[in-house]
Amino acid sequence: MSVFSIVWDVFAIIILVLLMMALVVVVWMYIADVRQTQHTIKRNYPVIGRFRYIFEHLGQFFRQYFYAMDREEMPFNRAQRSWVYRAAKKVDGTLAFGSTVNTHQPCTVLFVAHPFPTLTEDSASASLVTVGPYCREPYTTDAFFNISAMSFGAISRPAVQALSHGAAKSGCWLNTGEGGLSPYHLEGGCDLVFQIGSAKYGVRDGQGHLDDARLKSIAEHAQVKMVEIKISQGAKPGKGGILPAVKVTEEIASTRGIPVGEDSISPNGHPDIRNVDQLLDRIQHIRELTGKPVGFKLVVGGTSFFDDMCAAIVHRGAREAAPDFISLDSGDGGTGAAPQSLLDHAGLNIRETLPLVIDKLKEYDLKGRISVIASGKLITPVDVAWALCVGADFVVSARGPMFALGCIQAMQCNKNTCPTGITTHDPSLQKGLDPALKADRVANYVLSMEQEVGVIAHSCGVREARELSRRHARIVTELGQSVPMDEFYSKAAEQNPVFRRPD
Ligand SMILES: Cc1cc2nc3c(=O)[nH]c(=O)nc-3n(C[C@H](O)[C@H](O)[C@H](O)COP(=O)(O)O)c2cc1C
């Protein structure tokens, strides 16, 4: 018998065994499917019905890579993501042939190109803004694009490390998110905004109340520049932070001050802040305690909240009583985990609320006192320039920097299975995320953003990004023609009873 025929026989036996095993598995699946009562499709179409679940899962990947057009995916389309990826990798950002944007589409933003754009030699770097001018330690920065809140817990250790170093390299701030302050936030040496969520993670006492001593010691870190009270988050207004038990590791539990391996669910609001007066009291208390600028974050829901708040501030005195900043999040903001109903349908969009809130603050003469920070899918230079034109002092983003970290929009932040290591605590998935390399990517992204918003400003004939105003942009209406941004928003405000002053 030749060697060839022995190998052939062995091969044939292996194939036969595998076929037999496959047959046994199919028979086993068949019996299991017809006997179960949970899934109609599997019961009616045993074995073959299983392909539905496989294809449903694979469909999201196929759509992303093969079928979805450049500008049709949600939450972020390929064109948006590609801009961030190119910026983060510092590869050629130019495109060829022409725009793929349909500029007749209503709400498209068109910048008012000046016939004599600002020459490079006449351009300037972004001007400085001081937040909280009346507190003991005001915060002054020129960075108009910064990293929004993402808690340690929702995102992984290497992701926080990369963001911390990346923020330091690019000179922007990093918001800690509601999961407390960890050594990884401090590691890169960047400026930090410390966020207090409704569970007061990291600054809570045994009963979950704010522990002044803990907050004071956190605020004593020189890197902590401001304190933000999270009233609500765009993706889930009326729902607190949700961190599934699988993500509550020992380290995360100790940073938050909670038990290991149990779901970490924050209350759906602050038990100690139930009205405007309590909010202003809290802000004043924390500002006195820490000496640093204090503000709050919320998504606007269309109540008379802003009138009530502004009237109360004016009554108490803007210098002492006003929040130093307001972070306005968008109803379509991102999250680590949220119920679909809130994710999809609760809270107004930043495109609607930013102009209305800015105008409301101007109406009460508070715009100069309260800085406005805008967020919600503002991840490309056009989005950021839009917000600056409207009147925002700062823009922050969470998912933009996530793309810079390598996020592929796998939409698995609520599980422990993020394939890019950003929102998982599984070491085997985290190993692909090199904090040193990704810190450079984050820094490149932030710096490219600043640079390209500057390019838009120069095209509009002003020297730097912060000189952009409403006269530098136009908005396309339903007729397919554009009108000046100012006119567009005043008309929208007139028609919007949500923000009309109560009689
Ligand atoms: C993974 C993840 C975690 C987040 N964690 C927080 C948080 O702890 N606190 C908070 O106020 N917002 C949190 N957010 C919301 C963002 O800070 C931001 O407001 C929102 O995503 C809108 O910005 P974007 O569109 O640039 O992502 C989180 C978002 C993501 C994607």
The ligand as a MOL file (V3000), in Angstrom:
LIG
                    3D

  0  0  0     0  0            999 V3000
M  V30 BEGIN CTAB
M  V30 COUNTS 31 33 0 0 0
M  V30 BEGIN ATOM
M  V30 1 C -19.7610 55.3600 25.9160 0
M  V30 2 C -20.3830 56.6480 26.3630 0
M  V30 3 C -20.4000 56.9760 27.7100 0
M  V30 4 C -20.9730 58.1660 28.1410 0
M  V30 5 N -20.9520 58.4860 29.4770 0
M  V30 6 C -21.4650 59.6740 29.8890 0
M  V30 7 C -21.3970 60.0590 31.2480 0
M  V30 8 O -20.8640 59.3650 32.1120 0
M  V30 9 N -21.9330 61.2570 31.5860 0
M  V30 10 C -22.5190 62.1050 30.6620 0
M  V30 11 O -22.9660 63.1890 31.0060 0
M  V30 12 N -22.5670 61.7540 29.3630 0
M  V30 13 C -22.0580 60.5740 28.9500 0
M  V30 14 N -22.0900 60.2530 27.6290 0
M  V30 15 C -22.6890 61.2310 26.6670 0
M  V30 16 C -21.6220 62.1250 26.0310 0
M  V30 17 O -20.8600 62.7900 26.9890 0
M  V30 18 C -22.2140 63.1630 25.0770 0
M  V30 19 O -23.0040 64.0550 25.8160 0
M  V30 20 C -23.0730 62.5820 23.9780 0
M  V30 21 O -22.5750 61.3620 23.5090 0
M  V30 22 C -23.1680 63.5450 22.7920 0
M  V30 23 O -21.9110 63.7740 22.2070 0
M  V30 24 P -21.4060 62.9890 20.9010 0
M  V30 25 O -22.5230 63.0260 19.9080 0
M  V30 26 O -20.2060 63.7590 20.4470 0
M  V30 27 O -21.0800 61.6120 21.3110 0
M  V30 28 C -21.5390 59.0600 27.1820 0
M  V30 29 C -21.5100 58.7330 25.8340 0
M  V30 30 C -20.9420 57.5470 25.4140 0
M  V30 31 C -20.9110 57.2360 23.9430 0
M  V30 END ATOM
M  V30 BEGIN BOND
M  V30 1 1 1 2
M  V30 2 1 2 3
M  V30 3 2 2 30
M  V30 4 2 3 4
M  V30 5 1 4 5
M  V30 6 1 4 28
M  V30 7 2 5 6
M  V30 8 1 6 7
M  V30 9 1 6 13
M  V30 10 2 7 8
M  V30 11 1 7 9
M  V30 12 1 9 10
M  V30 13 2 10 11
M  V30 14 1 10 12
M  V30 15 2 12 13
M  V30 16 1 13 14
M  V30 17 1 14 15
M  V30 18 1 14 28
M  V30 19 1 15 16
M  V30 20 1 16 17
M  V30 21 1 16 18
M  V30 22 1 18 19
M  V30 23 1 18 20
M  V30 24 1 20 21
M  V30 25 1 20 22
M  V30 26 1 22 23
M  V30 27 1 23 24
M  V30 28 2 24 25
M  V30 29 1 24 26
M  V30 30 1 24 27
M  V30 31 2 28 29
M  V30 32 1 29 30
M  V30 33 1 30 31
M  V30 END BOND
M  V30 END CTAB
M  END
